[in-house]
Amino acid sequence: MARKKKSVPGINSSSTADIAFMLLIFFLITTSMDTDRGLARRLPPPPENQEQKQDDIIVKERNVLAVKLNKDDQLMVNGEVGFDIKQLRAKAKEFIANPNDDPNMPEKHKKNIPMFGEVMITEKHVISVQNDVGTSYNAYIQVQNELVAAYNELRNELANSKFGKDYAECSEDEKKAINEYYPQKISEAEPKKYGGK
């Protein structure tokens, strides 16, 4: 007597695409994304007096630290080619503070700052950063980190000498006064293509 073969019922796969789509949406919604990555830069406020003198608008050459990165991630600081990234922080600190009132570095002028009184500061200094379109993101971030670290170290040193504590432990008023003493002025120019194809 011959046995009949049982037919195996087929699997209904019509809803597989729907399930895959719902899983995709679920993972997109529940996955955390780093939305706070990037560089925090605050634009300077617009000038209060629109009819400023032309002399005030022109930035003196001594007040600018020009930092450039080429497509090969080579650093140039104020025309000095082959500058080492490890030296950038110290160079920026010296430029920002101008401790010896060097005539080739930012000019100092008197300013009355709360908690400090009348002090000589280099408020008109600017660090100008420009990179090539071929510059790697890693080199760009390293330069930014060194420049921001220069400001952070100067502010921390000032907080320790004036208030006897680190900048992070200072009150909001103390931090505001320190920031006024060492205002962060990093200007980023549009990337350019320096030669090559």
C-alpha positions as CSV (number, residue, x, y, z in Angstrom):
1,M,0.0,0.0,0.0
2,A,1.5,3.3,-1.1
3,R,1.7,6.1,1.4
4,K,0.6,9.5,0.3
5,K,3.1,12.3,0.7
6,K,1.9,15.0,3.0
7,S,2.2,18.5,1.5
8,V,4.0,21.0,3.8
9,P,2.1,24.2,4.0
10,G,4.1,27.2,2.7
11,I,5.3,30.0,4.9
12,N,3.5,33.2,4.5
13,S,6.2,35.8,3.7
14,S,4.0,38.6,2.7
15,S,4.5,40.5,5.9
16,T,8.3,40.0,6.1
17,A,9.0,43.4,4.4
18,D,6.6,45.1,6.9
19,I,8.4,43.5,9.8
20,A,11.9,44.5,8.5
21,F,10.7,48.1,7.9
22,M,9.3,48.3,11.5
23,L,12.6,47.0,12.9
24,L,14.5,49.5,10.9
25,I,12.3,52.4,12.2
26,F,12.6,51.0,15.8
27,F,16.4,51.0,15.6
28,L,16.6,54.5,14.0
29,I,14.4,55.9,16.8
30,T,16.1,54.2,19.7
31,T,19.7,54.6,18.6
32,S,21.4,57.6,20.2
33,M,23.1,60.0,17.9
34,D,25.9,62.4,18.8
35,T,24.2,65.6,18.0
36,D,26.4,67.7,20.3
37,R,29.6,67.0,18.3
38,G,31.4,69.9,16.7
39,L,33.0,73.1,17.7
40,A,31.3,75.7,19.9
41,R,31.9,79.1,18.4
42,R,30.1,82.2,19.5
43,L,29.9,85.0,16.9
44,P,30.9,88.4,18.2
45,P,28.0,90.9,18.7
46,P,27.4,93.4,15.9
47,P,29.1,96.7,16.5
48,E,27.0,99.2,18.5
49,N,28.2,102.2,16.6
50,Q,27.8,101.5,12.9
51,E,29.9,104.6,12.0
52,Q,33.1,103.3,13.4
53,K,36.4,104.8,12.3
54,Q,38.2,103.0,9.5
55,D,41.2,102.5,11.8
56,D,39.0,100.5,14.2
57,I,37.8,98.2,11.5
58,I,41.3,97.4,10.1
59,V,43.0,94.7,12.2
60,K,46.7,95.5,12.7
61,E,49.0,92.8,11.5
62,R,50.7,92.4,14.9
63,N,47.2,91.5,16.4
64,V,46.7,88.5,14.1
65,L,48.2,85.0,14.5
66,A,47.7,83.4,11.1
67,V,47.4,79.6,11.4
68,K,47.2,77.7,8.1
69,L,46.9,74.0,7.3
70,N,47.6,72.7,3.8
71,K,46.3,69.5,2.1
72,D,49.2,67.5,3.5
73,D,48.3,68.5,7.1
74,Q,51.4,70.7,7.3
75,L,51.1,73.6,9.7
76,M,52.2,77.2,9.0
77,V,52.1,79.8,11.7
78,N,52.7,83.5,10.8
79,G,54.5,82.4,7.7
80,E,56.7,79.9,9.5
81,V,56.5,76.7,7.4
82,G,56.7,73.2,9.0
83,F,55.5,74.3,12.4
84,D,55.0,71.5,14.9
85,I,51.5,71.0,16.2
86,K,53.0,70.3,19.7
87,Q,54.4,73.9,19.7
88,L,51.1,75.5,18.7
89,R,49.6,75.7,22.2
90,A,52.7,77.5,23.7
91,K,52.9,79.8,20.7
92,A,49.2,80.7,21.0
93,K,49.5,81.3,24.8
94,E,52.4,83.6,24.3
95,F,50.5,85.5,21.5
96,I,47.3,85.9,23.5
97,A,49.0,87.1,26.8
98,N,52.0,88.9,25.3
99,P,53.7,88.8,28.7
100,N,56.7,90.9,27.7
101,D,54.7,93.5,25.7
102,D,56.6,92.5,22.6
103,P,56.0,95.1,19.8
104,N,55.5,92.2,17.3
105,M,52.7,90.7,19.3
106,P,49.2,92.0,20.1
107,E,49.1,95.5,21.4
108,K,48.1,96.0,25.0
109,H,45.7,98.6,26.3
110,K,44.2,99.4,29.7
111,K,40.8,98.1,30.6
112,N,38.8,98.2,33.9
113,I,37.6,94.6,34.6
114,P,35.5,93.8,37.6
115,M,37.5,91.9,40.3
116,F,40.8,92.8,38.5
117,G,40.6,96.6,38.4
118,E,42.6,98.4,35.7
119,V,44.7,95.9,33.8
120,M,46.7,95.8,30.5
121,I,45.2,93.2,28.2
122,T,45.5,92.2,24.5
123,E,41.7,92.4,23.8
124,K,42.2,93.2,20.1
125,H,44.1,89.9,19.3
126,V,42.7,87.5,16.7
127,I,43.8,83.9,15.9
128,S,42.9,83.3,12.2
129,V,42.6,79.7,11.2
130,Q,42.5,78.7,7.5
131,N,42.8,75.2,6.1
132,D,43.0,73.7,2.6
133,V,39.9,71.9,1.3
134,G,42.1,68.7,1.4
135,T,43.1,69.1,5.0
136,S,42.1,66.0,7.1
137,Y,39.5,66.3,9.7
138,N,41.8,64.9,12.3
139,A,44.5,67.6,11.7
140,Y,41.8,70.3,11.7
141,I,40.5,69.1,15.1
142,Q,44.0,68.9,16.6
143,V,44.7,72.5,15.7
144,Q,41.3,73.6,17.1
145,N,42.0,71.6,20.3
146,E,45.4,73.2,20.8
147,L,44.1,76.7,20.3
148,V,41.2,76.2,22.7
149,A,43.5,74.5,25.2
150,A,45.8,77.6,25.1
151,Y,42.8,79.8,26.2
152,N,41.8,77.3,28.8
153,E,45.3,77.1,30.3
154,L,45.6,80.9,30.4
155,R,42.3,81.2,32.1
156,N,43.1,78.4,34.6
157,E,46.5,80.0,35.4
158,L,44.8,83.4,36.0
159,A,42.1,81.8,38.2
160,N,44.7,80.2,40.3
161,S,46.8,83.3,40.7
162,K,43.9,85.6,41.4
163,F,41.3,83.5,43.2
164,G,43.4,80.5,44.4
165,K,41.3,77.9,42.5
166,D,40.9,76.4,39.1
167,Y,38.7,78.1,36.5
168,A,36.1,75.3,36.7
169,E,35.6,76.0,40.5
170,C,35.1,79.8,40.0
171,S,31.8,81.5,40.4
172,E,29.9,82.8,37.3
173,D,31.1,86.4,38.1
174,E,34.7,85.3,38.4
175,K,34.5,83.3,35.2
176,K,33.0,86.3,33.4
177,A,35.8,88.5,34.6
178,I,38.5,86.0,33.5
179,N,36.8,85.6,30.1
180,E,36.9,89.4,29.7
181,Y,40.6,89.3,30.6
182,Y,41.3,86.5,28.0
183,P,38.5,86.7,25.5
184,Q,38.5,83.8,23.0
185,K,38.9,85.2,19.5
186,I,39.4,82.4,17.0
187,S,38.4,83.4,13.5
188,E,37.8,80.7,10.8
189,A,38.3,81.6,7.2
190,E,36.7,79.7,4.4
191,P,38.8,76.7,3.3
192,K,40.9,77.3,0.2
193,K,42.8,75.2,-2.3
194,Y,46.5,76.0,-2.0
195,G,47.9,74.8,-5.3
196,G,47.8,71.2,-6.6
197,K,44.9,69.7,-8.6
